[in-house]
C-alpha cells in the first residue's frame, strides 16, 4: 500500500531485469552462460527466490544490451551527502 491507501505496483530495477531476461528469447541458462554468471543464481533470481548483486546484474545487462537510466524519482547527485529517500 502506498500513503494514499491504494495498491501501487512498483516496477523495480529487479522486476525490469527479470522481465528482460524472460522476454529476450533465450533460456535463463543461455543468458547466464552468455553473461558469464552462475546459471543457478540467475535462475533463482528470475523465479524471485533471491536477489543478485550489482556485478551480476551488470554482466546480464551488458549481455542483453541493456542500459540502466534514471527516469524518475528524487534527484541525487553522486557527490552530494544527501541520500535519496
Secondary structure, 3 states (H helix, E strand, C coil): CCCCCCCCCCCCHHHHHHHHHHHCCCCHHHHHHHHCCCHHHHHHHHCCCCCCCHHHHHHHHHHHCCCCCCCCCCCCCCCCCCCCC
